Amino acid sequence: MDFALTPEQRLLKDSVKRMAREQFGPDAFSWEDRQEYPWKNAEILAREGLTGITLPEEVGGHGSSLLDAVLVIEAVGEVCPHTADVVQATNFGAVKVVADLASDELKRRILPDILAGKAIITAAMTEPDAGSALTDLRTSAQIAGDKVILNGSKMFNSNGPHARFFLVWCRFGPSARDIGAVVVERGTPGFSTGKPERFMSGEQYCALYFNDCQVPAENIVTDRDGFRKQMATFNIERIGNTARSLALAQQAFDRAVDHAAERQQFGRPLSEFQGIQWKVAEMKMRLDAARLLLYRAACELDGQGRPSPMNTAIAKAYTNQIAFEVASDAMQVFGGYGYSHEFPMEYLFRRIRGWMIAGGSLEMQKNRIAEGVFGRKFSQRNAAGRQ
Ligand SMILES: Cc1cc2nc3c(=O)[nH]c(=O)nc-3n(C[C@H](O)[C@H](O)[C@H](O)COP(=O)(O)OP(=O)(O)OC[C@H]3O[C@@H](n4cnc5c(N)ncnc54)[C@H](O)[C@@H]3O)c2cc1C
């Protein structure tokens, strides 16, 4: 078993990090205040060949490995969290579901602008009464000739205010297996978005409303029996969430180490106090362990290039948890400067917190891990509501 990256992988990570420092570093922490999507950085990523990293060449991708994509999103996230979100949106998220499962016609129509950094597609799954219990979603899809008619609403659509395309998870029939997905384009009659709102991290989201919204049937990505396929591809989105949470924690750690080496109290650098040294050692142990779990999840793939649900759940839950602890310890090392709005540490702390909820909460990942350990399914429903 070789734990080392190959020379090519090290070169990829180092060169992307260098480029990110030059191109994205100077305004890395300005995007929250501007409430803008970093379109200019999206176009740079596209020019640098860092969109569609794992997508096949015939749809405009680069056919590289999932680990390569992880190294890229880590390198960018260690410099600019908002641009790492663009790497997510153009490699790991709904774009990957479309690339894997949509018809050739739909891919040809929507992927070029997304991969060029000129448009984004978001994942619209969560509903007011269907969060962790995703299979309770009610947005309905009815096929009528060459159209599909959507009715329902969605919550917490990240980047919704900036998106052109929305991958809407919806029901084609009564059973959980009948959950599929349809791409809806902004401007489609019967589709509207709520007012932009903000998470604690400042990320913008909005609600989505479908009122007899008629979409061409070619926009169906999966219909009946789509749920299993979509969830399998959604594990790739979770790998991207995991990598971003690790990258931001790594950034918090690197900043804390530099600060501890420079900041003097009692006439000595903070790094000479054992209380700080042990904190830093704990942070380093956790980051290294999380990285190994993430790389394992990104390397052990099935025949279709998808990570195992168990490895993904372990990597995501562990990383999301330790990233929060590392960010909190890094803030402590910074003292008042860590808690001030004037420095990046508090932003990293706020941002990292969200991944304990987004993309499948910590608790839901742990439920999945327990199922793997015991080798059986545990229904979360009461007897009356079992599906
Ligand atoms: C930053 C951020 C970005 C997001 N972006 C998107 C997006 O782009 N698209 C989208 O569709 N959604 C998005 N979401 C929504 C996210 O997917 C949901 O918030 C998440 O699935 C949890 O659902 P909920 O908020 O309804 O909480 P609930 O499901 O009501 O859960 C509340 C709490 O109960 C726990 N819980 C629930 N069921 C169980 C159980 N069976 N066992 C143990 N604990 C349980 C949960 O873990 C959680 O701690 C985003 C959320 C955040 C925070």
The ligand as an SDF file (V2000), in Angstrom:
LIG
                    3D

 53 58  0  0  0  0  0  0  0  0999 V2000
  -24.6170   25.4420    3.9100 C   0  0  0  0  0  0  0  0  0  0  0  0
  -25.7610   24.6420    3.4040 C   0  0  0  0  0  0  0  0  0  0  0  0
  -25.9340   24.4970    2.0360 C   0  0  0  0  0  0  0  0  0  0  0  0
  -27.0060   23.7640    1.5410 C   0  0  0  0  0  0  0  0  0  0  0  0
  -27.1980   23.6860    0.1870 N   0  0  0  0  0  0  0  0  0  0  0  0
  -28.2140   22.9670   -0.3020 C   0  0  0  0  0  0  0  0  0  0  0  0
  -28.4350   22.8900   -1.7130 C   0  0  0  0  0  0  0  0  0  0  0  0
  -27.7140   23.4740   -2.5190 O   0  0  0  0  0  0  0  0  0  0  0  0
  -29.4750   22.1620   -2.1670 N   0  0  0  0  0  0  0  0  0  0  0  0
  -30.3080   21.4990   -1.3240 C   0  0  0  0  0  0  0  0  0  0  0  0
  -31.2150   20.8300   -1.8050 O   0  0  0  0  0  0  0  0  0  0  0  0
  -30.1630   21.5920    0.0290 N   0  0  0  0  0  0  0  0  0  0  0  0
  -29.1330   22.3040    0.5540 C   0  0  0  0  0  0  0  0  0  0  0  0
  -28.9560   22.4060    1.9170 N   0  0  0  0  0  0  0  0  0  0  0  0
  -29.9300   21.7730    2.7930 C   0  0  0  0  0  0  0  0  0  0  0  0
  -29.3900   20.5230    3.4780 C   0  0  0  0  0  0  0  0  0  0  0  0
  -29.2810   19.4700    2.5440 O   0  0  0  0  0  0  0  0  0  0  0  0
  -30.3260   20.1970    4.6510 C   0  0  0  0  0  0  0  0  0  0  0  0
  -30.2480   21.2780    5.5570 O   0  0  0  0  0  0  0  0  0  0  0  0
  -29.9410   18.8900    5.3270 C   0  0  0  0  0  0  0  0  0  0  0  0
  -30.1840   17.7830    4.4870 O   0  0  0  0  0  0  0  0  0  0  0  0
  -30.6960   18.7090    6.6490 C   0  0  0  0  0  0  0  0  0  0  0  0
  -32.0660   18.8780    6.4500 O   0  0  0  0  0  0  0  0  0  0  0  0
  -32.9050   19.8930    7.3880 P   0  0  0  0  0  0  0  0  0  0  0  0
  -32.2030   21.1920    7.4010 O   0  0  0  0  0  0  0  0  0  0  0  0
  -34.3130   19.8570    6.9450 O   0  0  0  0  0  0  0  0  0  0  0  0
  -32.7430   19.2850    8.8450 O   0  0  0  0  0  0  0  0  0  0  0  0
  -33.5990   18.0280    9.4640 P   0  0  0  0  0  0  0  0  0  0  0  0
  -33.6510   16.9140    8.4890 O   0  0  0  0  0  0  0  0  0  0  0  0
  -34.8690   18.5620   10.0200 O   0  0  0  0  0  0  0  0  0  0  0  0
  -32.6320   17.6080   10.6540 O   0  0  0  0  0  0  0  0  0  0  0  0
  -32.4780   18.3710   11.8470 C   0  0  0  0  0  0  0  0  0  0  0  0
  -31.4690   17.6540   12.7400 C   0  0  0  0  0  0  0  0  0  0  0  0
  -31.9570   16.3400   13.0670 O   0  0  0  0  0  0  0  0  0  0  0  0
  -31.0090   15.3660   12.6800 C   0  0  0  0  0  0  0  0  0  0  0  0
  -31.6870   14.1630   12.1960 N   0  0  0  0  0  0  0  0  0  0  0  0
  -32.7030   14.0850   11.2890 C   0  0  0  0  0  0  0  0  0  0  0  0
  -33.0330   12.8140   11.0610 N   0  0  0  0  0  0  0  0  0  0  0  0
  -32.2050   12.0630   11.8430 C   0  0  0  0  0  0  0  0  0  0  0  0
  -32.0430   10.6580   12.0290 C   0  0  0  0  0  0  0  0  0  0  0  0
  -32.7870    9.7860   11.3790 N   0  0  0  0  0  0  0  0  0  0  0  0
  -31.0710   10.2430   12.8910 N   0  0  0  0  0  0  0  0  0  0  0  0
  -30.2990   11.1350   13.5750 C   0  0  0  0  0  0  0  0  0  0  0  0
  -30.4090   12.4640   13.4220 N   0  0  0  0  0  0  0  0  0  0  0  0
  -31.3430   12.9240   12.5530 C   0  0  0  0  0  0  0  0  0  0  0  0
  -30.1990   16.0030   11.5670 C   0  0  0  0  0  0  0  0  0  0  0  0
  -28.9160   15.3960   11.4340 O   0  0  0  0  0  0  0  0  0  0  0  0
  -30.1230   17.4330   12.0380 C   0  0  0  0  0  0  0  0  0  0  0  0
  -29.0780   17.5770   12.9660 O   0  0  0  0  0  0  0  0  0  0  0  0
  -27.9120   23.1400    2.4290 C   0  0  0  0  0  0  0  0  0  0  0  0
  -27.7260   23.2890    3.8200 C   0  0  0  0  0  0  0  0  0  0  0  0
  -26.6670   24.0320    4.2990 C   0  0  0  0  0  0  0  0  0  0  0  0
  -26.4930   24.1790    5.7900 C   0  0  0  0  0  0  0  0  0  0  0  0
  1  2  1  0
  2  3  1  0
  2 52  2  0
  3  4  2  0
  4  5  1  0
  4 50  1  0
  5  6  2  0
  6  7  1  0
  6 13  1  0
  7  8  2  0
  7  9  1  0
  9 10  1  0
 10 11  2  0
 10 12  1  0
 12 13  2  0
 13 14  1  0
 14 15  1  0
 14 50  1  0
 15 16  1  0
 16 17  1  0
 16 18  1  0
 18 19  1  0
 18 20  1  0
 20 21  1  0
 20 22  1  0
 22 23  1  0
 23 24  1  0
 24 25  2  0
 24 26  1  0
 24 27  1  0
 27 28  1  0
 28 29  2  0
 28 30  1  0
 28 31  1  0
 31 32  1  0
 32 33  1  0
 33 34  1  0
 33 48  1  0
 34 35  1  0
 35 36  1  0
 35 46  1  0
 36 37  1  0
 36 45  1  0
 37 38  2  0
 38 39  1  0
 39 40  1  0
 39 45  2  0
 40 41  1  0
 40 42  2  0
 42 43  1  0
 43 44  2  0
 44 45  1  0
 46 47  1  0
 46 48  1  0
 48 49  1  0
 50 51  2  0
 51 52  1  0
 52 53  1  0
M  END
$$$$
